[in-house]
Amino acid sequence: MEKRKRGRPKEVGMDMYSVTLSLGDRTYKAYGTTAHEALLSLKPEKISSKAVFTLEYNGKTAAFSKNVFMTRRILTNNMSALVFGRNLMMRLK
């Protein structure tokens, strides 16, 4: 079974999801074929402040702000990332 690659692809097409995580003055970007995959590929060093997640897909954007506890849960727990990714996709405008 082939291992899936994560992180920024060589060419970012219009059918790729882009997730931006803003933690204070730091910003992290990740790309994936699904919002769930993009969320799991985010790897911040330390989470110590309120976070703002921004999802972009085909020119549409959605933003969500989360506290420290929920941010850690989303970035480490597979099921939480799946549910949060679906919530972000439903908010795309």
C-alpha positions as CSV (number, residue, x, y, z in Angstrom):
1,M,0.0,0.0,0.0
2,E,1.4,3.4,-1.0
3,K,1.8,6.0,1.7
4,R,-0.1,9.3,1.0
5,K,2.0,12.4,0.7
6,R,1.1,15.4,2.8
7,G,2.0,19.0,2.7
8,R,2.3,21.4,-0.1
9,P,1.9,19.9,-3.6
10,K,4.2,21.0,-6.4
11,E,1.3,22.7,-8.2
12,V,-1.7,23.9,-6.3
13,G,-4.7,23.6,-8.6
14,M,-8.2,24.9,-8.2
15,D,-9.5,21.6,-6.9
16,M,-7.2,21.7,-3.9
17,Y,-8.3,22.8,-0.4
18,S,-6.0,25.3,1.3
19,V,-6.1,25.7,5.1
20,T,-4.4,28.6,6.8
21,L,-3.9,28.6,10.6
22,S,-3.1,31.9,12.3
23,L,-1.7,31.6,15.8
24,G,-0.9,35.1,17.1
25,D,1.8,36.5,14.8
26,R,2.6,33.1,13.1
27,T,0.8,31.7,10.0
28,Y,0.8,28.1,8.7
29,K,-0.5,26.9,5.4
30,A,-1.4,23.4,4.3
31,Y,-2.9,21.9,1.1
32,G,-4.9,18.7,0.4
33,T,-7.4,17.1,-1.8
34,T,-9.9,17.2,1.1
35,A,-10.3,19.7,4.0
36,H,-9.6,16.8,6.4
37,E,-6.3,16.0,4.8
38,A,-5.2,19.6,4.7
39,L,-6.1,20.0,8.5
40,L,-4.0,16.9,9.4
41,S,-1.0,18.2,7.5
42,L,-0.7,21.3,9.6
43,K,2.2,21.0,12.1
44,P,2.6,24.1,14.3
45,E,5.4,24.0,16.9
46,K,3.4,25.3,19.9
47,I,-0.2,26.2,20.4
48,S,-0.5,28.8,23.1
49,S,-3.1,31.3,21.8
50,K,-6.4,31.5,20.1
51,A,-6.4,30.2,16.6
52,V,-8.1,31.2,13.4
53,F,-8.7,28.6,10.7
54,T,-9.3,29.7,7.1
55,L,-10.4,27.3,4.4
56,E,-10.2,28.3,0.7
57,Y,-11.6,26.3,-2.2
58,N,-12.3,27.5,-5.7
59,G,-12.3,31.1,-4.7
60,K,-14.6,30.6,-1.7
61,T,-13.5,31.1,1.9
62,A,-14.7,30.1,5.3
63,A,-13.2,31.2,8.7
64,F,-13.5,29.8,12.2
65,S,-11.8,30.8,15.4
66,K,-11.1,28.3,18.1
67,N,-9.6,28.4,21.6
68,V,-6.4,26.6,22.6
69,F,-8.0,23.4,23.8
70,M,-10.1,22.9,20.7
71,T,-7.2,23.7,18.4
72,R,-5.0,21.1,20.0
73,R,-7.9,18.5,19.7
74,I,-8.5,19.3,16.0
75,L,-4.8,19.1,15.0
76,T,-4.1,15.8,16.9
77,N,-7.4,13.8,16.8
78,N,-8.3,12.3,13.5
79,M,-12.1,12.3,14.1
80,S,-12.2,15.9,15.4
81,A,-10.3,17.0,12.3
82,L,-12.8,15.2,10.1
83,V,-15.8,16.8,11.8
84,F,-14.2,20.2,11.8
85,G,-13.2,19.9,8.2
86,R,-16.8,19.1,7.2
87,N,-18.1,22.1,9.3
88,L,-15.6,24.4,7.4
89,M,-16.7,23.0,4.1
90,M,-20.4,23.7,4.9
91,R,-19.5,27.3,5.7
92,L,-17.8,28.0,2.3
93,K,-19.3,31.1,0.6
